[in-house]
Every structure is written in C-alpha cells, then in structure tokens.
Amino acid sequence: ALANYTQADFVAAGFEDPFYANLKEIYVDEQTHVKFLSGALKAAGITPTVELQYTFPSTDVKSFVTLSSVLEGVGVSAYLGAAAYIVNKDYLTAAGSILTVEARHSSYIRAALDQSPFPAPFDTPLDFNQVYSLAAPFITGGSSPVMLPFEAFPALTLQCTQYYYEADRSSVTFTGAYTAAQKFGIKKDTIIYAVFFSGLDKKAVKVRITAGDKDYKVDRLPAGIAGQVYVVLSKSATEVTDENIIAGPAILEVYPKGQAPSTPHPKCH
C-alpha cells in the first residue's frame, strides 16, 4: 500500500521529511520479521502459512497513515498476547525483540498523527481469535497449507461520529449489533456488556438497545481507558471468553476526559 504514494504525496499531506523514508524502513522491518518467523517455524518442523492477499481501505495519505497506526497497534497487542503461550525461552526472547520494535513503530506513527505516542502505562494484549477477528476483514485471497486453529468473531461496527471519543464522557453506538445478536439467540432481556480492553484492564459497561431495536449503545465510556482501545460485546462482564463474546473486537481511539481535540473530527473514526 505504501507503494501507492510518493514522498511528494506525503509532504503535500503535511508529513514532512524524513517521515516517508522512515515508513519505508518500517516496511523493511516488517518483511524481516516475516522472514525470521517463517524460518523459525520451518526449523521447528512447522509449515508456515503462505502469504495471503489483503486489501486495505485507504484512499489517501492521511487514511493510509491512520490505518497503519491502527495495524501497528494491533501488532503490538498480538505479540504481547502471544507471549503467554511461548514456552521456549529462545523463541520468547526473539518474539520480545520483535515486540519492542513494533511498539516503536506504533509510537512513531501515532506521534505523526498528533496522538500521544504512549497513551497508557501498559499495552493491551489480545488473544489469537481476537487478533484474527481484526485481520480477517482485510483478507481477500490466498489459502493456507495448514488449517488455522482460529475463528473470527462476528464483526462489530461503530456508528460514525464526527467527535473524538473521550473516556468518562462520550457515548458509543454499535450499529446493527442487536439485530445481529438475535441470530445467535440473544433476546431483549439478555444482559449484554460492552467490555473495553485498555492496557491490562477490562472494563465492562452494560449496553442498552436503542429505540429502533437494531443497535446497542453505551451512554458513557468508562473512565481510565486511553489510546487504542478494543471493545467486544460479551454475555459476561467478568468471564470475557470465546464462549461469551458475541461480537468484536472493534477499535476506538480514546482520549482522556477533557483532552480530546476541540474541533470535530472531519471523518468517521
């Protein structure tokens, strides 16, 4: 996707040198990580998946950088979540080495977007199904020689808003979420929670069904969440397991209360 734009495009969009050159270096880093991980899997006698085909919904430089920031954040969460499952100390060290570089990538791009490069004292781990659920919508082709032991949860869509999300202030509506949940046996009297993952915290808020009987809504985001926050819908506020998650994750960029930009956001986010 970076190849679709030139250095001049980035400068015209307000991203001064050497930002474009640094993005190219990030690309090289990512290719190096893929090569290293594929080699490690082969050395362990495991057949790595083939490179799949992806499409990314970026239409200009700004949307490309914004999406890049989100994906780098997901990468950090993926490596962090996987760490608990790595028993080989050498592999754990290698994964940790990649994780720290991914975190630097994320911070650098966030700063370029005038977002806090380190919005919270802890990063947010995600498990395999949660990461796969976020990646699946981008996959458009290709097949793996091995059966992936992951399953994507139903998608969770945030209603467009021109305002930035603020902790302990903003509301959030999940478009069509109640309609979709009914297909899985969820009824009007079923208590559903929006569970927000921020750092090492999981904060649950009971949702309500909106007047049109289509959407779920949280009237106020919980306090204490910041940065790239993930949210799932769950039948339990405390046991947020694969069995209880009915949709998600979705991603919100959340500012501390009173610290969001004062001007309306020009696009849905």
Disulfide bonds with the S-S distance in Angstrom:
Cys160-Cys268 2.42
